[in-house]
Amino acid sequence: MEVCREARATRGWWGLAHTAFAEIADIARASVKARAGIPAPITGGHAPNIPPHKGRSLIQTLAHDIRLAVRSLLASRVQSTIAILTLSLGIGANTAIFSVIDSLLIRPMPFAQVDRLVELYNFAEKSKVSFPRFTRNLFREWQGQRDLFDRVEAYDLDSVIYQATDGARTVNAAFVSPELLSMLGVAPAQGRLFGAGDGRQGTDGQVVISERFWRESLGSMTGVVNSTLVLNARPHTVIGVLPSTFHFPNKAQDLWLPLNVQEPPAWRTDGAEVVPFARLQPGLAFEQAAARVKERGGRLAKASGGDDGMTATLRSRQKIGDACTRQSLVVLGGAVGFLLLIVCANIANLSLARTLARSRDFAVRSALGASRRDLIRETAVENLVIGGLGSAAGLAVAWGALALSGALIPEEMVFQSMHTIDLDGRVLSFAVIAGLFTSLLFGLPPAIIGSRANVLGVLRQESRSSVGSIASRRIRSSLVVAEVTIAIVLLVGAALMARSFQKLHSTDRGFDSNGLVVMRVGFPSGPYADPAVRDRLVDAVLTKVRRLPSVLAASAGSVPPDTDGIAFA
């Protein structure tokens, strides 16, 4: 008490407050040291460097910090809830888009030796149009180019009429050369794949089915191998079931039937064109192979009886998706990236506001012996807890976004994916890392700034006003202005990215698409092998459709615009 009276007499009320806080800090430090059995002299208000967690293991220290973090978050429920919800929206949107980008752009096709798989395309020099369908004669010519290709296989998309017990329905199918599936490296879940001799007359009545068809159409029946399916009014023997993860050429196919290009059965001679799928020779670079294919394309087209103006190009199949799809996904990823930056700005602002509000708490703990490292570590653990909770909530947001992906993402993008777009281990890792990294990176700098505060200065300011100092209010005001400015810039950037994405999928195609409906109709090869039969059916359907009161006009064609793999250079 004498010390306090002397301070008031010599330095006034400010001196009294300074001395009182110094004495309180000294007494608190002495008490802490006495309990620890460490003698400590009174130092006049300067905190000695005492490790408060001395004697604890790393796990005990971490558990203690987590308990402190939970208590701190519960004490400021509003700020904590805002931080977690903000982080969950940013992480959820980025996780959902990452799962799509990972499936379409990052992960290679799930086939064996995918770096050597290529597709051959016809290319018209004059019109600059490329398309993947080859005549059988041209396909055989390319099969003979053994210096370029290890193997050249083929497939052809079609549909068949499946006669089930409850009626007939159309099923998407793919006719594949006998060794195409084995070249892709797929292992059947049940049974076997086609062999080299399958697909000829007498061995063409075989079929490999998808796991989806086996489950949905056959009720997961046991003993499905060697059972009989009626396809196109002809009996077919099921020789194998492919795993649920296999999709080729896309996700629509449920049946695969053998296609022997060299010796097709009599009923399959109508399939005059096939799509080549090849594997390069080991050690041959894609660029070298593409140059040689372009050089030989015209000569082989002429030798097969084709047009002199045709050549060929090569396309790699390591990644899925065409150039438009890749560009669209990059733009979409940039838009949600801007959203994550907005989240980062909010997290930084909330963290700094929380740090300023807790400056007195930091000052008292520092006076009791806590070092800057301890304060920063405890704040980092608190931010990691926020990041973990935000990541968990973000996964729920991502799951909901993926459930709505059919409405948010163009169907042609999802349709191309050979992988299941879901929350797998890679996506979960991305969500956790993004949440922890965001909360730690943008929440830790404010903690470092707050830990540098002068103990006596903070205590003096707190003694004068419960609201805080003028400097603190100025910092808060500056943060609000900075956050609004950054948010506006990032929102404009996100809007521009979204607009670019919308433009990529609303390009003028040269015709009015308003009210236009396109329907694909597959003609099974057996009943409709005769072109005259197909033409009569199409004419009859068009006649009935044109009579509908809501239909202005109707027509039919083999290749609608921007479909069937045709690309314009």
JOMORA-V152025 format. One record per residue. N is the residue number from 1. D_FIRST is the distance of its C-alpha to the first C-alpha in whole Angstrom. Layout:
# JOMORA-V152025
N,D_FIRST ; N,D_FIRST
This chain:
# JOMORA-V152025
1,0 ; 2,4 ; 3,5 ; 4,5 ; 5,6 ; 6,9 ; 7,10 ; 8,11 ; 9,12 ; 10,14 ; 11,15 ; 12,15 ; 13,14 ; 14,16 ; 15,13 ; 16,10 ; 17,13 ; 18,14 ; 19,10 ; 20,9 ; 21,13 ; 22,13 ; 23,10 ; 24,12 ; 25,15 ; 26,15 ; 27,14 ; 28,17 ; 29,19 ; 30,18 ; 31,19 ; 32,22 ; 33,23 ; 34,23 ; 35,25 ; 36,27 ; 37,27 ; 38,26 ; 39,24 ; 40,22 ; 41,19 ; 42,16 ; 43,18 ; 44,15 ; 45,16 ; 46,20 ; 47,22 ; 48,24 ; 49,28 ; 50,28 ; 51,31 ; 52,30 ; 53,33 ; 54,34 ; 55,36 ; 56,38 ; 57,41 ; 58,42 ; 59,44 ; 60,41 ; 61,39 ; 62,41 ; 63,41 ; 64,37 ; 65,37 ; 66,40 ; 67,38 ; 68,35 ; 69,38 ; 70,40 ; 71,36 ; 72,35 ; 73,39 ; 74,39 ; 75,36 ; 76,37 ; 77,41 ; 78,42 ; 79,42 ; 80,43 ; 81,46 ; 82,47 ; 83,46 ; 84,48 ; 85,51 ; 86,51 ; 87,52 ; 88,54 ; 89,56 ; 90,56 ; 91,57 ; 92,60 ; 93,62 ; 94,62 ; 95,62 ; 96,65 ; 97,67 ; 98,66 ; 99,68 ; 100,71 ; 101,71 ; 102,70 ; 103,74 ; 104,76 ; 105,75 ; 106,73 ; 107,74 ; 108,78 ; 109,81 ; 110,81 ; 111,84 ; 112,85 ; 113,85 ; 114,84 ; 115,84 ; 116,87 ; 117,88 ; 118,90 ; 119,92 ; 120,95 ; 121,96 ; 122,99 ; 123,98 ; 124,101 ; 125,101 ; 126,102 ; 127,100 ; 128,97 ; 129,96 ; 130,95 ; 131,96 ; 132,96 ; 133,99 ; 134,102 ; 135,106 ; 136,107 ; 137,109 ; 138,106 ; 139,104 ; 140,106 ; 141,106 ; 142,103 ; 143,103 ; 144,105 ; 145,103 ; 146,101 ; 147,100 ; 148,97 ; 149,97 ; 150,96 ; 151,97 ; 152,98 ; 153,98 ; 154,98 ; 155,97 ; 156,98 ; 157,96 ; 158,98 ; 159,98 ; 160,100 ; 161,101 ; 162,100 ; 163,102 ; 164,99 ; 165,100 ; 166,99 ; 167,101 ; 168,101 ; 169,98 ; 170,97 ; 171,95 ; 172,94 ; 173,95 ; 174,96 ; 175,99 ; 176,98 ; 177,100 ; 178,100 ; 179,97 ; 180,95 ; 181,93 ; 182,93 ; 183,92 ; 184,89 ; 185,88 ; 186,87 ; 187,88 ; 188,89 ; 189,87 ; 190,91 ; 191,94 ; 192,95 ; 193,95 ; 194,99 ; 195,101 ; 196,103 ; 197,106 ; 198,104 ; 199,105 ; 200,109 ; 201,112 ; 202,111 ; 203,108 ; 204,106 ; 205,106 ; 206,102 ; 207,99 ; 208,95 ; 209,93 ; 210,89 ; 211,86 ; 212,86 ; 213,90 ; 214,90 ; 215,87 ; 216,88 ; 217,91 ; 218,92 ; 219,90 ; 220,89 ; 221,92 ; 222,92 ; 223,95 ; 224,95 ; 225,97 ; 226,100 ; 227,100 ; 228,102 ; 229,101 ; 230,104 ; 231,103 ; 232,105 ; 233,108 ; 234,108 ; 235,106 ; 236,104 ; 237,102 ; 238,98 ; 239,98 ; 240,94 ; 241,91 ; 242,88 ; 243,84 ; 244,82 ; 245,81 ; 246,84 ; 247,85 ; 248,88 ; 249,89 ; 250,86 ; 251,85 ; 252,88 ; 253,90 ; 254,91 ; 255,94 ; 256,95 ; 257,99 ; 258,101 ; 259,103 ; 260,105 ; 261,106 ; 262,109 ; 263,111 ; 264,109 ; 265,111 ; 266,114 ; 267,111 ; 268,109 ; 269,111 ; 270,109 ; 271,106 ; 272,107 ; 273,104 ; 274,101 ; 275,97 ; 276,97 ; 277,94 ; 278,94 ; 279,92 ; 280,92 ; 281,94 ; 282,91 ; 283,90 ; 284,91 ; 285,89 ; 286,88 ; 287,89 ; 288,92 ; 289,94 ; 290,93 ; 291,95 ; 292,98 ; 293,98 ; 294,98 ; 295,101 ; 296,103 ; 297,102 ; 298,105 ; 299,108 ; 300,107 ; 301,107 ; 302,110 ; 303,112 ; 304,110 ; 305,112 ; 306,110 ; 307,109 ; 308,109 ; 309,106 ; 310,104 ; 311,102 ; 312,99 ; 313,95 ; 314,92 ; 315,89 ; 316,86 ; 317,85 ; 318,82 ; 319,80 ; 320,80 ; 321,81 ; 322,83 ; 323,81 ; 324,81 ; 325,79 ; 326,77 ; 327,76 ; 328,75 ; 329,72 ; 330,71 ; 331,70 ; 332,69 ; 333,67 ; 334,65 ; 335,65 ; 336,63 ; 337,61 ; 338,60 ; 339,58 ; 340,56 ; 341,55 ; 342,54 ; 343,52 ; 344,50 ; 345,49 ; 346,48 ; 347,46 ; 348,44 ; 349,43 ; 350,42 ; 351,40 ; 352,38 ; 353,37 ; 354,36 ; 355,34 ; 356,33 ; 357,32 ; 358,30 ; 359,28 ; 360,25 ; 361,26 ; 362,27 ; 363,24 ; 364,22 ; 365,24 ; 366,24 ; 367,21 ; 368,21 ; 369,24 ; 370,27 ; 371,30 ; 372,32 ; 373,35 ; 374,33 ; 375,32 ; 376,36 ; 377,38 ; 378,36 ; 379,37 ; 380,40 ; 381,41 ; 382,40 ; 383,43 ; 384,45 ; 385,45 ; 386,46 ; 387,48 ; 388,50 ; 389,50 ; 390,51 ; 391,54 ; 392,55 ; 393,55 ; 394,57 ; 395,60 ; 396,60 ; 397,61 ; 398,63 ; 399,65 ; 400,66 ; 401,66 ; 402,69 ; 403,70 ; 404,71 ; 405,72 ; 406,76 ; 407,75 ; 408,72 ; 409,74 ; 410,78 ; 411,80 ; 412,82 ; 413,79 ; 414,78 ; 415,82 ; 416,82 ; 417,79 ; 418,81 ; 419,77 ; 420,76 ; 421,73 ; 422,70 ; 423,67 ; 424,68 ; 425,65 ; 426,65 ; 427,64 ; 428,62 ; 429,60 ; 430,60 ; 431,58 ; 432,56 ; 433,55 ; 434,55 ; 435,53 ; 436,50 ; 437,51 ; 438,50 ; 439,47 ; 440,46 ; 441,47 ; 442,46 ; 443,43 ; 444,41 ; 445,41 ; 446,39 ; 447,37 ; 448,37 ; 449,36 ; 450,33 ; 451,31 ; 452,31 ; 453,29 ; 454,25 ; 455,22 ; 456,20 ; 457,23 ; 458,24 ; 459,20 ; 460,20 ; 461,23 ; 462,23 ; 463,20 ; 464,22 ; 465,25 ; 466,26 ; 467,29 ; 468,29 ; 469,29 ; 470,32 ; 471,33 ; 472,33 ; 473,35 ; 474,37 ; 475,38 ; 476,39 ; 477,41 ; 478,43 ; 479,43 ; 480,45 ; 481,47 ; 482,48 ; 483,49 ; 484,51 ; 485,53 ; 486,53 ; 487,54 ; 488,57 ; 489,58 ; 490,58 ; 491,60 ; 492,63 ; 493,63 ; 494,63 ; 495,66 ; 496,68 ; 497,68 ; 498,69 ; 499,72 ; 500,73 ; 501,73 ; 502,75 ; 503,78 ; 504,79 ; 505,80 ; 506,81 ; 507,84 ; 508,87 ; 509,89 ; 510,92 ; 511,93 ; 512,92 ; 513,90 ; 514,89 ; 515,91 ; 516,92 ; 517,92 ; 518,93 ; 519,94 ; 520,95 ; 521,98 ; 522,99 ; 523,103 ; 524,104 ; 525,106 ; 526,109 ; 527,110 ; 528,109 ; 529,110 ; 530,113 ; 531,112 ; 532,114 ; 533,113 ; 534,109 ; 535,110 ; 536,112 ; 537,109 ; 538,107 ; 539,109 ; 540,109 ; 541,105 ; 542,105 ; 543,108 ; 544,106 ; 545,103 ; 546,104 ; 547,106 ; 548,102 ; 549,101 ; 550,98 ; 551,99 ; 552,100 ; 553,102 ; 554,102 ; 555,103 ; 556,102 ; 557,102 ; 558,101 ; 559,98 ; 560,96 ; 561,94 ; 562,91 ; 563,92 ; 564,94 ; 565,92 ; 566,94 ; 567,91 ; 568,92 ; 569,92
